[in-house]
Amino acid sequence: MNSTANAILPVAIVIAALVIKTALSEIRRPGSARRQWAFAGNRRALAAGAIAAAATLLLGWPQTGPAAIAWALLIGAITAHLVHQAANRP
């Protein structure tokens, strides 16, 4: 395995775990996946995620090269999810 594949493997594992968590949650409580992924329609959350992804890409590219793209997407999605949750707390 080359260094790019080694750098992307943890991202793939985290994404797989999140997808499995979403699927199991949807089986237990139908409609929960829609609520978990509602951040994809929140402009403020997406803007925060895009900024986090851009910063990760700019800072990570010199160290990891193309693997920084995968990390940036993961970090951007998690940031957007967290911002959406914080904005929708009662």
C-alpha positions in Angstrom: 0.0 0.0 0.0 1.3 3.5 -0.8 1.2 6.4 1.6 -2.0 7.9 0.1 -3.9 4.7 0.6 -2.6 4.5 4.1 -3.8 8.0 4.8 -7.2 7.5 3.3 -7.9 4.2 5.1 -8.9 5.7 8.5 -11.3 8.1 6.6 -13.0 5.1 4.9 -13.3 3.3 8.2 -14.9 6.4 9.9 -17.3 6.9 7.0 -18.3 3.2 7.1 -19.0 3.4 10.8 -21.2 6.5 10.4 -23.2 4.8 7.6 -23.7 1.7 9.7 -24.7 3.8 12.7 -27.2 5.7 10.5 -28.6 2.5 9.0 -29.1 0.9 12.5 -30.7 4.0 13.8 -33.1 4.1 10.8 -34.0 0.4 11.5 -34.8 1.2 15.1 -36.6 4.5 14.5 -37.8 5.1 11.0 -37.2 8.7 9.9 -34.1 9.2 12.1 -31.8 9.1 9.1 -33.6 12.1 7.6 -33.1 14.0 10.9 -29.4 13.0 11.1 -28.7 14.2 7.6 -30.8 17.3 7.8 -27.6 19.4 8.0 -27.2 18.9 4.2 -30.0 21.4 3.7 -28.8 24.0 6.2 -26.9 26.8 4.5 -25.2 28.0 7.6 -24.0 24.6 8.6 -22.8 23.9 5.0 -20.9 27.2 5.0 -19.2 26.3 8.3 -18.4 22.9 6.9 -17.0 24.3 3.7 -14.7 26.7 5.6 -13.5 23.8 7.8 -12.9 21.7 4.7 -11.0 24.4 2.9 -8.8 25.1 6.0 -8.1 21.3 6.3 -7.3 21.1 2.6 -4.9 24.1 2.7 -3.1 22.9 5.8 -3.1 19.2 5.0 -2.1 19.2 1.3 1.6 19.8 2.0 1.8 16.8 4.4 -0.5 14.3 2.8 -1.1 15.4 -0.8 -4.3 14.0 -2.3 -5.3 12.3 0.9 -6.1 15.7 2.3 -9.2 15.8 0.1 -10.7 12.8 1.8 -9.9 14.3 5.3 -11.2 17.7 4.3 -14.6 16.2 3.2 -14.9 14.2 6.4 -14.0 17.1 8.6 -16.3 19.4 6.6 -19.3 17.0 7.0 -18.7 16.5 10.7 -18.4 20.3 11.2 -21.6 20.9 9.3 -23.4 18.3 11.3 -22.3 19.8 14.6 -23.2 23.3 13.6 -26.6 22.2 12.5 -27.1 20.3 15.8 -26.1 23.4 17.8 -28.4 25.7 15.9 -31.4 23.4 16.4 -31.1 22.8 20.1 -34.1 23.9 22.1 
